[in-house]
């Protein structure tokens, strides 16, 4: 393990019904489809770490960032249309953060490199859209509205050539936030 990254397992418990009722499933890593463990998931408790939860299996659909706490009614608290179907554990990262954002797909158009949060790419860079990115260091949340509002997408180190092809065709990403080590 490098000295710039630290991985620490989180723990989340999912419940079939609201208010932590019904059958439960405890998870400490990624789970691409919870249907084999639970019929549905309508509440959860994050005991440690941070997680992204998704409305559909295989990390698809709307995503929600969750840190330590209790979520007694995930549908009304997060505005979910359905229930939680998959989750991804977000490893703790200490070190530098770097992301290159591109105005167009396939890393084309205007490009800017970020090392810190950006609450409005239009105001800061005169950039109308962000349609692809390369994450070099750290874990980031991309938001569809300025000031870290609206729907979001989690990105970890790697290349994201087309948000549209990832099922995010109706979203414009207008702000970016680092996921810091505040998940514990």
C-alpha positions as a Markdown table, in Angstrom:
| # | Residue | x | y | z |
|---|---|---|---|---|
| 1 | Unk | 0.0 | 0.0 | 0.0 |
| 2 | Unk | 1.3 | 3.4 | -0.9 |
| 3 | Unk | 1.8 | 6.1 | 1.8 |
| 4 | Unk | -0.6 | 8.4 | 0.0 |
| 5 | Unk | -3.6 | 6.1 | 0.2 |
| 6 | Unk | -5.1 | 4.4 | 3.1 |
| 7 | Unk | -7.9 | 1.8 | 2.8 |
| 8 | Unk | -10.2 | 1.3 | 5.7 |
| 9 | Unk | -13.3 | -0.8 | 5.7 |
| 10 | Unk | -16.6 | 0.8 | 6.4 |
| 11 | Unk | -19.7 | -1.0 | 7.6 |
| 12 | Unk | -23.3 | -0.4 | 6.5 |
| 13 | Unk | -26.5 | -2.3 | 7.6 |
| 14 | Unk | -29.4 | -2.4 | 5.2 |
| 15 | Unk | -33.0 | -3.1 | 6.3 |
| 16 | Unk | -36.0 | -4.3 | 4.2 |
| 17 | Unk | -38.4 | -1.8 | 5.8 |
| 18 | Unk | -38.4 | 1.7 | 7.1 |
| 19 | Unk | -37.2 | 2.5 | 10.6 |
| 20 | Unk | -34.7 | -0.4 | 10.6 |
| 21 | Unk | -37.3 | -3.0 | 10.6 |
| 22 | Unk | -37.5 | -6.4 | 8.8 |
| 23 | Unk | -34.6 | -8.5 | 7.6 |
| 24 | Unk | -31.2 | -7.0 | 7.5 |
| 25 | Unk | -28.0 | -7.4 | 5.6 |
| 26 | Unk | -24.6 | -6.2 | 6.8 |
| 27 | Unk | -22.1 | -5.1 | 4.2 |
| 28 | Unk | -18.4 | -4.0 | 4.5 |
| 29 | Unk | -17.6 | -4.0 | 0.7 |
| 30 | Unk | -19.2 | -3.4 | -2.7 |
| 31 | Unk | -22.4 | -5.2 | -3.3 |
| 32 | Unk | -23.6 | -5.1 | -6.9 |
| 33 | Unk | -27.1 | -6.6 | -6.3 |
| 34 | Unk | -28.7 | -6.9 | -2.9 |
| 35 | Unk | -31.7 | -8.9 | -4.2 |
| 36 | Unk | -30.2 | -12.2 | -3.1 |
| 37 | Unk | -29.9 | -10.9 | 0.5 |
| 38 | Unk | -33.0 | -8.6 | 0.8 |
| 39 | Unk | -36.3 | -8.3 | -1.1 |
| 40 | Unk | -36.0 | -4.5 | -0.8 |
| 41 | Unk | -34.1 | -2.0 | 1.2 |
| 42 | Unk | -35.8 | 1.1 | 2.6 |
| 43 | Unk | -33.6 | 2.1 | 5.5 |
| 44 | Unk | -30.0 | 1.7 | 6.5 |
| 45 | Unk | -27.4 | 2.5 | 9.2 |
| 46 | Unk | -23.8 | 3.5 | 8.3 |
| 47 | Unk | -21.7 | 2.5 | 11.3 |
| 48 | Unk | -18.4 | 3.5 | 9.8 |
| 49 | Unk | -16.9 | 4.7 | 6.6 |
| 50 | Unk | -18.6 | 6.2 | 3.6 |
| 51 | Unk | -20.7 | 4.5 | 0.9 |
| 52 | Unk | -22.5 | 5.3 | -2.4 |
| 53 | Unk | -25.9 | 3.6 | -2.6 |
| 54 | Unk | -27.7 | 3.1 | -5.9 |
| 55 | Unk | -31.3 | 2.8 | -6.9 |
| 56 | Unk | -30.6 | -0.1 | -9.3 |
| 57 | Unk | -28.3 | -3.2 | -9.3 |
| 58 | Unk | -24.8 | -3.0 | -10.7 |
| 59 | Unk | -24.2 | 0.5 | -9.4 |
| 60 | Unk | -26.7 | 2.1 | -11.8 |
| 61 | Unk | -29.4 | 4.7 | -11.4 |
| 62 | Unk | -29.4 | 7.6 | -9.1 |
| 63 | Unk | -26.6 | 7.6 | -6.5 |
| 64 | Unk | -26.5 | 8.9 | -3.0 |
| 65 | Unk | -23.5 | 9.6 | -0.8 |
| 66 | Unk | -23.8 | 8.3 | 2.8 |
| 67 | Unk | -21.6 | 8.8 | 5.8 |
| 68 | Unk | -21.9 | 7.6 | 9.4 |
| 69 | Unk | -25.5 | 8.0 | 10.5 |
| 70 | Unk | -29.0 | 6.5 | 10.5 |
| 71 | Unk | -31.3 | 6.7 | 7.5 |
| 72 | Unk | -34.6 | 5.5 | 8.7 |
| 73 | Unk | -36.5 | 6.2 | 5.5 |
| 74 | Unk | -34.2 | 6.2 | 2.5 |
| 75 | Unk | -37.0 | 6.9 | 0.0 |
| 76 | Unk | -38.2 | 10.1 | 1.5 |
| 77 | Unk | -34.9 | 11.3 | 3.0 |
| 78 | Unk | -33.0 | 11.1 | -0.3 |
| 79 | Unk | -35.9 | 11.4 | -2.8 |
| 80 | Unk | -35.4 | 7.9 | -4.1 |
| 81 | Unk | -38.1 | 6.7 | -6.4 |
| 82 | Unk | -37.4 | 3.1 | -5.5 |
| 83 | Unk | -35.3 | 1.4 | -2.9 |
| 84 | Unk | -31.6 | 0.8 | -2.6 |
| 85 | Unk | -30.4 | -2.0 | -4.8 |
| 86 | Unk | -26.6 | -1.8 | -4.7 |
| 87 | Unk | -23.8 | -0.1 | -2.8 |
| 88 | Unk | -20.1 | 0.8 | -3.2 |
| 89 | Unk | -17.7 | 1.2 | -0.3 |
| 90 | Unk | -15.6 | 4.3 | -0.6 |
| 91 | Unk | -12.0 | 3.8 | 0.7 |
| 92 | Unk | -10.5 | 6.5 | 2.8 |
| 93 | Unk | -7.9 | 8.5 | 1.0 |
| 94 | Unk | -5.2 | 10.7 | 2.4 |
| 95 | Unk | -2.9 | 12.4 | 0.1 |
| 96 | Unk | -3.3 | 14.7 | -2.9 |
| 97 | Unk | -6.5 | 15.0 | -5.0 |
| 98 | Unk | -6.3 | 15.5 | -8.8 |
| 99 | Unk | -9.0 | 15.4 | -11.4 |
| 100 | Unk | -9.0 | 16.6 | -15.0 |
| 101 | Unk | -12.4 | 17.7 | -16.3 |
| 102 | Unk | -13.2 | 18.0 | -20.0 |
| 103 | Unk | -15.9 | 20.0 | -21.6 |
| 104 | Unk | -16.6 | 17.2 | -24.2 |
| 105 | Unk | -16.6 | 13.5 | -24.4 |
| 106 | Unk | -13.4 | 11.5 | -25.0 |
| 107 | Unk | -11.3 | 14.1 | -23.1 |
| 108 | Unk | -11.8 | 16.8 | -25.7 |
| 109 | Unk | -12.7 | 20.5 | -25.6 |
| 110 | Unk | -11.7 | 22.8 | -22.8 |
| 111 | Unk | -9.8 | 21.0 | -19.9 |
| 112 | Unk | -9.0 | 22.1 | -16.4 |
| 113 | Unk | -7.2 | 20.3 | -13.6 |
| 114 | Unk | -8.5 | 20.5 | -10.1 |
| 115 | Unk | -6.8 | 19.8 | -6.8 |
| 116 | Unk | -9.6 | 21.2 | -4.6 |
| 117 | Unk | -13.4 | 21.5 | -4.5 |
| 118 | Unk | -15.0 | 23.6 | -7.2 |
| 119 | Unk | -18.5 | 24.9 | -6.4 |
| 120 | Unk | -19.2 | 26.3 | -9.9 |
| 121 | Unk | -17.3 | 25.4 | -13.1 |
| 122 | Unk | -19.1 | 28.0 | -15.1 |
| 123 | Unk | -18.1 | 30.9 | -12.8 |
| 124 | Unk | -14.6 | 29.6 | -12.2 |
| 125 | Unk | -13.6 | 28.4 | -15.6 |
| 126 | Unk | -16.3 | 29.7 | -18.0 |
| 127 | Unk | -16.9 | 26.1 | -18.8 |
| 128 | Unk | -20.5 | 25.3 | -19.8 |
| 129 | Unk | -20.4 | 21.5 | -19.4 |
| 130 | Unk | -18.3 | 18.6 | -18.1 |
| 131 | Unk | -18.8 | 15.4 | -20.2 |
| 132 | Unk | -15.7 | 13.4 | -19.4 |
| 133 | Unk | -12.9 | 13.3 | -16.8 |
| 134 | Unk | -9.7 | 11.6 | -15.7 |
| 135 | Unk | -9.3 | 11.0 | -11.9 |
| 136 | Unk | -5.6 | 10.7 | -11.1 |
| 137 | Unk | -5.8 | 10.9 | -7.3 |
| 138 | Unk | -8.5 | 10.6 | -4.7 |
| 139 | Unk | -12.2 | 10.1 | -4.8 |
| 140 | Unk | -14.7 | 12.8 | -6.0 |
| 141 | Unk | -18.4 | 13.6 | -6.2 |
| 142 | Unk | -19.6 | 15.3 | -9.3 |
| 143 | Unk | -22.9 | 17.3 | -8.9 |
| 144 | Unk | -25.3 | 18.4 | -11.5 |
| 145 | Unk | -25.9 | 21.8 | -10.1 |
| 146 | Unk | -23.5 | 24.5 | -8.7 |
| 147 | Unk | -22.7 | 24.6 | -5.0 |
| 148 | Unk | -22.8 | 20.8 | -4.6 |
| 149 | Unk | -26.5 | 20.3 | -5.2 |
| 150 | Unk | -28.7 | 18.0 | -7.2 |
| 151 | Unk | -28.0 | 14.5 | -8.3 |
| 152 | Unk | -24.4 | 13.3 | -8.0 |
| 153 | Unk | -22.0 | 10.8 | -9.4 |
| 154 | Unk | -19.1 | 9.1 | -7.6 |
| 155 | Unk | -15.8 | 8.8 | -9.5 |
| 156 | Unk | -12.6 | 7.1 | -8.3 |
| 157 | Unk | -9.2 | 6.9 | -10.0 |
| 158 | Unk | -9.6 | 6.0 | -13.6 |
| 159 | Unk | -10.9 | 7.4 | -17.0 |
| 160 | Unk | -14.5 | 8.4 | -17.7 |
| 161 | Unk | -14.7 | 9.0 | -21.4 |
| 162 | Unk | -18.4 | 9.6 | -21.7 |
| 163 | Unk | -20.9 | 10.3 | -18.9 |
| 164 | Unk | -23.7 | 9.9 | -21.4 |
| 165 | Unk | -22.6 | 6.3 | -22.2 |
| 166 | Unk | -22.5 | 5.6 | -18.5 |
| 167 | Unk | -26.2 | 6.4 | -18.3 |
| 168 | Unk | -25.8 | 10.0 | -17.2 |
| 169 | Unk | -27.1 | 11.5 | -20.5 |
| 170 | Unk | -29.5 | 13.9 | -18.8 |
| 171 | Unk | -27.0 | 15.3 | -16.3 |
| 172 | Unk | -24.7 | 18.2 | -16.6 |
| 173 | Unk | -22.0 | 18.3 | -14.0 |
| 174 | Unk | -21.5 | 21.8 | -12.6 |
| 175 | Unk | -19.6 | 21.3 | -9.3 |
| 176 | Unk | -17.0 | 18.8 | -7.9 |
| 177 | Unk | -16.1 | 17.9 | -4.3 |
| 178 | Unk | -13.3 | 15.8 | -2.9 |
| 179 | Unk | -14.3 | 12.9 | -0.6 |
| 180 | Unk | -12.1 | 13.6 | 2.3 |
| 181 | Unk | -11.2 | 11.3 | 5.2 |
| 182 | Unk | -14.2 | 12.6 | 7.2 |
| 183 | Unk | -16.0 | 9.3 | 6.7 |
| 184 | Unk | -15.2 | 7.8 | 10.1 |
